[in-house]
């Protein structure tokens, strides 16, 4: 083959299995070799399950030989963020306070659905402690680095999954997104990432951050994400907030964007300092959508920055998360996490309810906005990847990670589907992302627009060849 197996999408792997060009064992061994080779450079993995992955791939290969593949992803290598339960392996959450020596006998709903469809679980990917921030470093597993430049951050909190996909260590990764945690690292690492409508993918156990936190796909392109989302969206009785059966988003993927009403907001109406390279790249995406037949208008939604309300919801969730820890365990926490937990513990019930009211008003305003516009386009982030191992860029003046993520966390407040597409590199060779946001339940529309951009060649960036 002129193309390496580690460069193929999930759909291309499945086509190769069906044609007998290669087997799930070939693809799994290639992905494992890739994971082992890049781990010392980027630290994307908590553990690599080589023996279990090969055994699962051999079983898959036998099903393909019989012409009886199991579901939609039989034999495709997948990685899972170490916040998401996976049967038979510990979920350590990046924390020294979590004991590995207990029974780990449940799959999270997303993992259970992937298992039912024959996916091969390759590795567990890194997260900051309990997924609390927008970069990936933790007391337990150290710093995860960017595939394009290991001195830079991969973003977070699903940084390990983004680095894995970018480097070919499996085409699919399960991520979580409570304030941008799929979209931030996907943007920094040059891949596709999506936060679906809240409730589209069932969650168990419930996140301490409540309905801010979503499960989403991290992939090479929008078509793979649609396939993965259709699989993960299967019903699970353990999540009472699950939306229930939904149309398969991959069915309308090729319908294009002609006639869609698209709003382009360079700054969400705020005083956001977007780097010129980012602004130019996102504007090119907007131009491409117009060229594909969409009606595009530069306009801002009627929003005020909800950061204080978000902090109240986020910090109180963190405080609840650690309330059962003793003093010695609290000393083991990431200092930044310990700090926000202390802030959250001081917030009153009335302050929490006021934040809920802000959230509800934000949701109403965005619902009204989407009566006039089918989609909203913004930068995913105002900057590209900065130095690894810190929460905020040096000299930025920001105190918390929310200071440099003004385009992501508002849409966790509103529960809307939002995706990032890679739309170029800056002068330092670092990826840039453009964000597509749809009204609640319009996951298929977001994916359809993203797919049209991929098909037109308007988005996508070169692979992380520096580590390749």
Secondary structure as UniProt FT lines:
FT   HELIX           5..7
FT   HELIX           10..19
FT   HELIX           24..42
FT   STRAND          45..48
FT   HELIX           50..65
FT   TURN            66..67
FT   TURN            74..75
FT   STRAND          77..81
FT   TURN            82..83
FT   TURN            87..88
FT   TURN            93..94
FT   TURN            96..97
FT   HELIX           109..116
FT   TURN            117..118
FT   STRAND          120..125
FT   HELIX           129..131
FT   STRAND          137..138
FT   TURN            139..141
FT   STRAND          142..143
FT   STRAND          145..146
FT   TURN            147..148
FT   STRAND          149..153
FT   HELIX           159..167
FT   STRAND          172..177
FT   TURN            181..182
FT   HELIX           183..189
FT   STRAND          192..195
FT   TURN            198..199
FT   TURN            208..209
FT   HELIX           210..212
FT   STRAND          214..219
FT   HELIX           222..232
FT   TURN            237..238
FT   TURN            240..241
FT   HELIX           249..255
FT   TURN            258..259
FT   STRAND          261..264
FT   TURN            268..269
FT   HELIX           276..291
FT   TURN            292..293
FT   STRAND          295..298
FT   HELIX           307..322
FT   TURN            323..324
FT   HELIX           327..331
FT   HELIX           335..346
FT   HELIX           349..369
FT   TURN            370..372
FT   STRAND          375..379
FT   TURN            388..389
FT   TURN            394..395
FT   HELIX           401..404
FT   TURN            406..409
FT   HELIX           410..413
FT   TURN            414..415
FT   STRAND          418..425
FT   TURN            427..428
FT   STRAND          431..438
FT   TURN            440..441
FT   HELIX           443..456
FT   HELIX           465..467
//
